[in-house]
């Protein structure tokens, strides 16, 4: 019997995307990359990210494919392992290196 992989519940990501779009007006191509990346976090929230220094459950990193010259779109979020919840903290564009 094949078991489906465990997924994570994503919360506060739509609101964070809306705030990011309102604040920074990214192009449609970057928006699509960010939305696709978010969907992937329901399978593995750790991939490509690192734990934020000084915080036990806060993870941070660049969003793949969003490098724009000297900047990159980033995301930070809290991972709650016992409840399998990933709660978005913020999405923003930062200068590199991150």
N, CA, C and O atoms as a MOPAC input file, in Angstrom:
PM7 MOZYME 1SCF
protein

 N      0.83900 1    -1.18300 1     0.00000 1
 C      0.00000 1     0.00000 1     0.00000 1
 C      0.88200 1     1.24400 1     0.00000 1
 O      1.75000 1     1.38400 1     0.86200 1
 N      0.67700 1     2.13000 1    -0.93600 1
 C      1.45400 1     3.36000 1    -1.06200 1
 C      0.83800 1     4.45200 1    -0.20600 1
 O     -0.36200 1     4.71300 1    -0.28500 1
 N      1.65800 1     5.08200 1     0.60500 1
 C      1.17800 1     6.18800 1     1.43100 1
 C      1.48300 1     7.51000 1     0.75000 1
 O      2.55300 1     7.68500 1     0.16800 1
 N      0.54500 1     8.43700 1     0.82500 1
 C      0.77200 1     9.78400 1     0.31500 1
 C      1.73200 1    10.50800 1     1.25800 1
 O      1.68100 1    10.28700 1     2.46800 1
 N      2.59700 1    11.35700 1     0.73500 1
 C      3.50900 1    12.08800 1     1.61700 1
 C      2.72500 1    13.04700 1     2.51100 1
 O      1.69200 1    13.59000 1     2.11900 1
 N      3.24000 1    13.23500 1     3.70900 1
 C      2.61300 1    14.18600 1     4.62200 1
 C      2.80000 1    15.59200 1     4.07500 1
 O      3.87200 1    15.93800 1     3.57900 1
 N      1.77200 1    16.38300 1     4.16700 1
 C      1.87400 1    17.76100 1     3.70900 1
 C      1.78400 1    18.70400 1     4.90200 1
 O      1.34200 1    18.33000 1     5.98900 1
 N      2.20400 1    19.90000 1     4.67000 1
 C      2.18300 1    20.95100 1     5.67500 1
 C      1.06100 1    21.92400 1     5.34800 1
 O      0.78600 1    22.18800 1     4.17700 1
 N      0.41700 1    22.45500 1     6.37200 1
 C     -0.62700 1    23.45500 1     6.17800 1
 C      0.03500 1    24.82500 1     6.12200 1
 O      0.76100 1    25.21100 1     7.03800 1
 N     -0.22100 1    25.55700 1     5.04100 1
 C      0.34300 1    26.88500 1     4.86100 1
 C     -0.67400 1    27.93800 1     5.29900 1
 O     -1.82500 1    27.91800 1     4.86300 1
 N     -0.24400 1    28.85300 1     6.16000 1
 C     -1.13300 1    29.91500 1     6.62900 1
 C     -0.45600 1    31.27200 1     6.46300 1
 O      0.76900 1    31.38400 1     6.52600 1
 N     -1.26900 1    32.28900 1     6.25000 1
 C     -0.85900 1    33.68900 1     6.11000 1
 C     -0.01600 1    33.97000 1     4.86300 1
 O      0.55600 1    35.05300 1     4.74400 1
 N      0.06900 1    33.02700 1     3.94600 1
 C      0.80800 1    33.28400 1     2.71700 1
 C      0.03500 1    34.19800 1     1.77100 1
 O      0.63700 1    35.11700 1     1.21700 1
 N     -1.28400 1    33.99500 1     1.55100 1
 C     -2.00100 1    34.90400 1     0.64700 1
 C     -1.93500 1    36.36300 1     1.10100 1
 O     -1.75200 1    37.26000 1     0.27800 1
 N     -2.08200 1    36.60100 1     2.40000 1
 C     -2.02800 1    37.96700 1     2.92000 1
 C     -0.63600 1    38.56900 1     2.73300 1
 O     -0.49900 1    39.75000 1     2.41400 1
 N      0.38700 1    37.74900 1     2.93300 1
 C      1.76300 1    38.22300 1     2.76300 1
 C      2.05800 1    38.54800 1     1.30300 1
 O      2.73000 1    39.53800 1     1.01100 1
 N      1.56300 1    37.72300 1     0.38700 1
 C      1.73500 1    38.01200 1    -1.04500 1
 C      1.02400 1    39.31900 1    -1.38800 1
 O      1.58600 1    40.16000 1    -2.08900 1
 N     -0.18900 1    39.49700 1    -0.90600 1
 C     -0.93200 1    40.73500 1    -1.18800 1
 C     -0.17900 1    41.96500 1    -0.69300 1
 O     -0.09600 1    42.96800 1    -1.40200 1
 N      0.37000 1    41.89500 1     0.52100 1
 C      1.12700 1    43.03700 1     1.06700 1
 C      2.38200 1    43.30000 1     0.23500 1
 O      2.71000 1    44.45300 1    -0.04500 1
 N      3.08500 1    42.23300 1    -0.16200 1
 C      4.28600 1    42.36600 1    -0.98600 1
 C      3.95100 1    43.01000 1    -2.33800 1
 O      4.65500 1    43.91500 1    -2.78400 1
 N      2.88800 1    42.54900 1    -2.98200 1
 C      2.48700 1    43.09800 1    -4.28200 1
 C      2.09200 1    44.57200 1    -4.13300 1
 O      2.46800 1    45.40200 1    -4.96200 1
 N      1.35200 1    44.88900 1    -3.10200 1
 C      0.93500 1    46.26900 1    -2.85300 1
 C      2.13200 1    47.18400 1    -2.61300 1
 O      2.17400 1    48.31200 1    -3.10400 1
 N      3.08700 1    46.69100 1    -1.86200 1
 C      4.26200 1    47.47600 1    -1.46100 1
 C      5.27800 1    47.62200 1    -2.58500 1
 O      5.88500 1    48.68200 1    -2.73700 1
 N      5.47300 1    46.54500 1    -3.39100 1
 C      6.59200 1    46.53400 1    -4.33500 1
 C      6.21000 1    46.43700 1    -5.80900 1
 O      7.07000 1    46.62200 1    -6.67000 1
 N      4.96600 1    46.15600 1    -6.12300 1
 C      4.47800 1    46.05900 1    -7.50700 1
 C      5.37200 1    45.20600 1    -8.41200 1
 O      5.83500 1    45.68700 1    -9.44600 1
 N      5.62100 1    43.93800 1    -8.03400 1
 C      6.46100 1    43.07900 1    -8.88700 1
 C      5.74000 1    42.72100 1   -10.18300 1
 O      4.51300 1    42.78300 1   -10.26600 1
 N      6.52000 1    42.34800 1   -11.18700 1
 C      5.93700 1    41.93400 1   -12.45500 1
 C      5.20800 1    40.60400 1   -12.33400 1
 O      5.41200 1    39.85000 1   -11.38300 1
 N      4.35300 1    40.32900 1   -13.31800 1
 C      3.56400 1    39.09500 1   -13.30600 1
 C      4.43100 1    37.83700 1   -13.28900 1
 O      4.08900 1    36.85700 1   -12.62700 1
 N      5.56100 1    37.86000 1   -14.02100 1
 C      6.41900 1    36.67800 1   -14.07500 1
 C      7.00700 1    36.35600 1   -12.69900 1
 O      7.11300 1    35.18600 1   -12.33100 1
 N      7.38500 1    37.37000 1   -11.94900 1
 C      7.92400 1    37.15600 1   -10.59900 1
 C      6.81500 1    36.68500 1    -9.66300 1
 O      7.04500 1    35.82200 1    -8.81600 1
 N      5.62600 1    37.24100 1    -9.80600 1
 C      4.49400 1    36.80600 1    -8.97100 1
 C      4.22400 1    35.31500 1    -9.15800 1
 O      4.00500 1    34.59000 1    -8.18700 1
 N      4.24200 1    34.86500 1   -10.40300 1
 C      3.99000 1    33.44400 1   -10.68900 1
 C      5.06600 1    32.57500 1   -10.04700 1
 O      4.75600 1    31.53600 1    -9.46300 1
 N      6.32100 1    32.98800 1   -10.14800 1
 C      7.40600 1    32.22500 1    -9.52100 1
 C      7.21000 1    32.12400 1    -8.00700 1
 O      7.41000 1    31.06000 1    -7.42200 1
 N      6.82000 1    33.22800 1    -7.38100 1
 C      6.60500 1    33.23900 1    -5.93300 1
 C      5.43900 1    32.32700 1    -5.56100 1
 O      5.53700 1    31.55300 1    -4.61000 1
 N      4.34200 1    32.41400 1    -6.30200 1
 C      3.18400 1    31.56400 1    -5.99600 1
 C      3.50200 1    30.08300 1    -6.18000 1
 O      3.08100 1    29.26100 1    -5.36600 1
 N      4.23400 1    29.73100 1    -7.22900 1
 C      4.64100 1    28.33500 1    -7.43200 1
 C      5.55200 1    27.85900 1    -6.30100 1
 O      5.43200 1    26.73000 1    -5.82600 1
 N      6.45700 1    28.73100 1    -5.88100 1
 C      7.36900 1    28.39400 1    -4.78900 1
 C      6.59100 1    28.13800 1    -3.50400 1
 O      6.90200 1    27.20100 1    -2.76900 1
 N      5.59000 1    28.95900 1    -3.22900 1
 C      4.77300 1    28.79300 1    -2.01900 1
 C      4.09600 1    27.43100 1    -2.02000 1
 O      4.09600 1    26.74200 1    -0.99900 1
 N      3.52600 1    27.03700 1    -3.13500 1
 C      2.84800 1    25.73900 1    -3.22500 1
 C      3.81500 1    24.61400 1    -2.86000 1
 O      3.42600 1    23.66400 1    -2.18000 1
 N      5.05900 1    24.70700 1    -3.29900 1
 C      6.06300 1    23.69000 1    -2.98500 1
 C      6.39800 1    23.59200 1    -1.50500 1
 O      6.86200 1    22.54800 1    -1.04600 1
 N      6.17000 1    24.65300 1    -0.76000 1
 C      6.47300 1    24.63200 1     0.67500 1
 C      5.53900 1    23.70600 1     1.43800 1
 O      5.85400 1    23.31200 1     2.56100 1
 N      4.39400 1    23.34700 1     0.85600 1
 C      3.48700 1    22.42100 1     1.53600 1
 C      4.06300 1    21.00600 1     1.56100 1
 O      3.63500 1    20.17500 1     2.36200 1
 N      5.02300 1    20.73600 1     0.69300 1
 C      5.67100 1    19.42800 1     0.66900 1
 C      6.94700 1    19.40000 1     1.50000 1
 O      7.20800 1    18.42600 1     2.20600 1
 N      7.74400 1    20.46600 1     1.42100 1
 C      9.00600 1    20.51400 1     2.16300 1
 C      9.35700 1    21.95900 1     2.48400 1
 O      9.97600 1    22.64000 1     1.66600 1
 N      8.96900 1    22.43800 1     3.66800 1
 C      9.23500 1    23.83800 1     4.00700 1
 C     10.70500 1    24.13100 1     4.29800 1
 O     11.08800 1    25.29800 1     4.37400 1
 N     11.52700 1    23.11400 1     4.46200 1
 C     12.93700 1    23.32200 1     4.79500 1
 C     13.83100 1    23.51800 1     3.56900 1
 O     14.89700 1    24.12800 1     3.66200 1
 N     13.39400 1    23.00000 1     2.43000 1
 C     14.22500 1    23.00700 1     1.22600 1
 C     14.62000 1    24.42300 1     0.81400 1
 O     13.76400 1    25.28800 1     0.63100 1
 N     15.93200 1    24.64900 1     0.67100 1
 C     16.45600 1    25.92000 1     0.19900 1
 C     16.41200 1    27.05300 1     1.21200 1
 O     16.73300 1    28.19400 1     0.87800 1
 N     16.02400 1    26.75700 1     2.43400 1
 C     15.89800 1    27.79800 1     3.45900 1
 C     16.88000 1    27.52500 1     4.58700 1
 O     17.46800 1    26.44600 1     4.66800 1
 N     17.05100 1    28.51300 1     5.45500 1
 C     17.90800 1    28.32500 1     6.62300 1
 C     17.22400 1    28.90600 1     7.85400 1
 O     16.41300 1    29.82700 1     7.76300 1
 N     17.56600 1    28.35500 1     8.98000 1
 C     17.00300 1    28.83600 1    10.24100 1
 C     17.55200 1    30.23200 1    10.53200 1
 O     18.75700 1    30.46400 1    10.43100 1
 N     16.66600 1    31.15800 1    10.89300 1
 C     17.09200 1    32.50900 1    11.23900 1
 C     17.82700 1    32.48000 1    12.57500 1
 O     17.35800 1    31.87900 1    13.54200 1
 N     18.96200 1    33.12700 1    12.61500 1
 C     19.77900 1    33.12700 1    13.82400 1
 C     19.02000 1    33.74800 1    14.99400 1
 O     18.44800 1    34.83200 1    14.87900 1
 N     19.02700 1    33.04200 1    16.11500 1
 C     18.39300 1    33.55200 1    17.32300 1
 C     16.93000 1    33.18900 1    17.47900 1
 O     16.30500 1    33.56300 1    18.47000 1
 N     16.36700 1    32.45800 1    16.50700 1
 C     14.96500 1    32.05700 1    16.56300 1
 C     14.86800 1    30.55600 1    16.31300 1
 O     15.40500 1    30.05300 1    15.32600 1
 N     14.20100 1    29.85800 1    17.18500 1
 C     14.14300 1    28.40900 1    17.07800 1
 C     13.36400 1    27.91800 1    15.85400 1
 O     13.77600 1    26.95300 1    15.21200 1
 N     12.25600 1    28.56300 1    15.52700 1
 C     11.38300 1    28.04900 1    14.47500 1
 C     11.23900 1    28.97100 1    13.26600 1
 O     10.44000 1    28.68300 1    12.37500 1
 N     11.98300 1    30.06000 1    13.21300 1
 C     11.86900 1    31.00300 1    12.10300 1
 C     12.86700 1    30.64000 1    11.01400 1
 O     14.06500 1    30.52500 1    11.26900 1
 N     12.36000 1    30.46000 1     9.79900 1
 C     13.18400 1    30.08900 1     8.65200 1
 C     13.14700 1    31.21200 1     7.62600 1
 O     12.16300 1    31.94400 1     7.52500 1
 N     14.23800 1    31.34000 1     6.86100 1
 C     14.38900 1    32.46700 1     5.95500 1
 C     15.24000 1    32.06800 1     4.75700 1
 O     16.11900 1    31.21200 1     4.86900 1
 N     14.97700 1    32.69000 1     3.61000 1
 C     15.82900 1    32.46900 1     2.45200 1
 C     15.27300 1    33.09500 1     1.19300 1
 O     14.15300 1    33.60600 1     1.18200 1
 N     16.06700 1    33.05300 1     0.12600 1
 C     15.62200 1    33.58400 1    -1.16600 1
 C     14.64200 1    32.63200 1    -1.84000 1
 O     14.68400 1    31.42100 1    -1.62300 1
 N     13.78000 1    33.18600 1    -2.64200 1
 C     12.82800 1    32.38600 1    -3.41900 1
 C     13.47400 1    32.08400 1    -4.77100 1
 O     13.85800 1    32.99600 1    -5.50200 1
 N     13.58700 1    30.80900 1    -5.09000 1
 C     14.25700 1    30.35700 1    -6.31700 1
 C     13.72900 1    31.06800 1    -7.55600 1
 O     12.52200 1    31.22200 1    -7.73900 1
 N     14.66300 1    31.49700 1    -8.40100 1
 C     14.30700 1    32.08800 1    -9.68500 1
 C     13.91900 1    33.54900 1    -9.64300 1
 O     13.53700 1    34.10600 1   -10.67200 1
 N     14.00300 1    34.19400 1    -8.48200 1
 C     13.54200 1    35.58500 1    -8.37500 1
 C     14.67900 1    36.59500 1    -8.29900 1
 O     14.45900 1    37.73600 1    -7.89200 1
 N     15.87800 1    36.20300 1    -8.67800 1
 C     17.00300 1    37.13300 1    -8.68000 1
 C     16.79500 1    38.17300 1    -9.77500 1
 O     16.61400 1    37.83100 1   -10.94400 1
 N     16.82100 1    39.42800 1    -9.39000 1
 C     16.60200 1    40.53800 1   -10.32700 1
 C     17.79300 1    41.49000 1   -10.22900 1
 O     17.74300 1    42.47000 1    -9.48600 1
 N     18.85100 1    41.21100 1   -10.96700 1
 C     20.04200 1    42.06000 1   -10.86800 1
 C     20.65800 1    41.92400 1    -9.48700 1
 O     21.16100 1    40.86200 1    -9.12400 1
 N     20.61600 1    42.99400 1    -8.72900 1
 C     21.21600 1    43.00500 1    -7.38900 1
 C     20.23100 1    42.65600 1    -6.29000 1
 O     20.57600 1    42.74800 1    -5.11100 1
 N     19.02900 1    42.26200 1    -6.63600 1
 C     18.03000 1    41.96200 1    -5.60500 1
 C     17.41300 1    40.58000 1    -5.81400 1
 O     17.55100 1    39.97200 1    -6.87600 1
 N     16.73200 1    40.10300 1    -4.77400 1
 C     16.07300 1    38.80000 1    -4.81300 1
 C     14.85800 1    38.85900 1    -3.88900 1
 O     14.88400 1    39.52900 1    -2.85700 1
 N     13.79400 1    38.15000 1    -4.27000 1
 C     12.61100 1    38.06200 1    -3.41200 1
 C     12.90700 1    37.02800 1    -2.33100 1
 O     13.42000 1    35.94700 1    -2.62100 1
 N     12.58400 1    37.36000 1    -1.10000 1
 C     12.84300 1    36.47300 1     0.03500 1
 C     11.55500 1    36.21100 1     0.80600 1
 O     10.55600 1    36.91200 1     0.64400 1
 N     11.60600 1    35.19500 1     1.63600 1
 C     10.46400 1    34.86600 1     2.48600 1
 C     10.97700 1    34.40700 1     3.84100 1
 O     12.00400 1    33.73500 1     3.93900 1
 N     10.25400 1    34.77500 1     4.87000 1
 C     10.51600 1    34.23500 1     6.20400 1
 C      9.21200 1    33.65000 1     6.71600 1
 O      8.13000 1    34.18500 1     6.47200 1
 N      9.33700 1    32.53800 1     7.43100 1
 C      8.14500 1    31.88900 1     7.97000 1
 C      8.49800 1    31.03800 1     9.17800 1
 O      9.64300 1    30.62700 1     9.37100 1
 N      7.48100 1    30.79100 1     9.97500 1
 C      7.60200 1    29.97000 1    11.18000 1
 C      7.17200 1    28.54800 1    10.84200 1
 O      6.16100 1    28.34600 1    10.16800 1
 N      7.93000 1    27.56800 1    11.30600 1
 C      7.58600 1    26.16300 1    11.11200 1
 C      7.22100 1    25.57100 1    12.47000 1
 O      8.02100 1    25.58100 1    13.40500 1
 N      5.98900 1    25.05300 1    12.55800 1
 C      5.51200 1    24.40900 1    13.77900 1
 C      5.39200 1    22.91200 1    13.48300 1
 O      4.40000 1    22.45800 1    12.91200 1
 N      6.40400 1    22.16400 1    13.87700 1
 C      6.49200 1    20.75500 1    13.51200 1
 C      5.38100 1    19.90000 1    14.11000 1
 O      4.86700 1    19.00800 1    13.43600 1
 N      5.00000 1    20.15200 1    15.35500 1
 C      4.00100 1    19.29100 1    15.99700 1
 C      2.64200 1    19.37900 1    15.31700 1
 O      1.90000 1    18.39800 1    15.28300 1
 N      2.31100 1    20.55100 1    14.77400 1
 C      1.01600 1    20.71100 1    14.10800 1
 C      1.14600 1    20.72200 1    12.58400 1
 O      0.14700 1    20.79600 1    11.86900 1
 N      2.39400 1    20.64600 1    12.09100 1
 C      2.68300 1    20.67200 1    10.64900 1
 C      2.11500 1    21.91900 1     9.97800 1
 O      1.50700 1    21.85500 1     8.91000 1
 N      2.33300 1    23.05600 1    10.64000 1
 C      1.88000 1    24.34400 1    10.12100 1
 C      3.10000 1    25.18500 1     9.75100 1
 O      4.08600 1    25.23500 1    10.48700 1
 N      3.01200 1    25.84300 1     8.59400 1
 C      4.01400 1    26.80600 1     8.15300 1
 C      3.28500 1    28.14400 1     8.05700 1
 O      2.38800 1    28.31000 1     7.23100 1
 N      3.67600 1    29.10100 1     8.91000 1
 C      2.99200 1    30.40400 1     8.96900 1
 C      3.91300 1    31.49600 1     8.43900 1
 O      4.96900 1    31.76300 1     9.01200 1
 N      3.51000 1    32.11600 1     7.35500 1
 C      4.32500 1    33.14200 1     6.71600 1
 C      4.49600 1    34.34600 1     7.63800 1
 O      3.55100 1    34.80700 1     8.27800 1
 N      5.71300 1    34.83100 1     7.68400 1
 C      6.03600 1    36.03500 1     8.43700 1
 C      6.06400 1    37.23700 1     7.50100 1
 O      5.42900 1    38.25500 1     7.77700 1
 N      6.81600 1    37.12200 1     6.36400 1
 C      6.88600 1    38.23100 1     5.41200 1
 C      7.49900 1    37.76000 1     4.10400 1
 O      8.26900 1    36.80100 1     4.06100 1
 N      7.13500 1    38.45800 1     3.04900 1
 C      7.73500 1    38.29200 1     1.74000 1
 C      8.21700 1    39.68000 1     1.32500 1
 O      7.45500 1    40.64400 1     1.38900 1
 N      9.47100 1    39.78800 1     0.90200 1
 C      9.97800 1    41.09700 1     0.49000 1
 C     11.17100 1    40.91500 1    -0.44400 1
 O     11.75000 1    39.83200 1    -0.53600 1
 N     11.51600 1    41.98000 1    -1.12400 1
 C     12.67000 1    41.98800 1    -2.01000 1
 C     13.82000 1    42.65100 1    -1.27800 1
 O     13.67200 1    43.74800 1    -0.73900 1
 N     14.97500 1    41.97800 1    -1.25900 1
 C     16.15900 1    42.49800 1    -0.57900 1
 C     17.32300 1    42.55800 1    -1.54000 1
 O     17.36600 1    41.82600 1    -2.52800 1
 N     18.27100 1    43.43600 1    -1.24600 1
 C     19.51400 1    43.48500 1    -2.02400 1
 C     20.35200 1    42.26700 1    -1.69100 1
 O     20.30100 1    41.74400 1    -0.57800 1
 N     21.12800 1    41.82200 1    -2.67700 1
 C     22.01300 1    40.68300 1    -2.47200 1
 C     23.37300 1    41.17400 1    -2.00800 1
 O     23.71200 1    42.32200 1    -2.29300 1
 N     24.15500 1    40.39800 1    -1.32700 1
 C     23.84200 1    39.02900 1    -0.93000 1
 C     22.90300 1    38.99900 1     0.26600 1
 O     22.89200 1    39.90400 1     1.10100 1
 N     22.11800 1    37.93200 1     0.32100 1
 C     21.14900 1    37.76100 1     1.40400 1
 C     21.75800 1    36.88900 1     2.46700 1
 O     21.11500 1    36.61000 1     3.47900 1

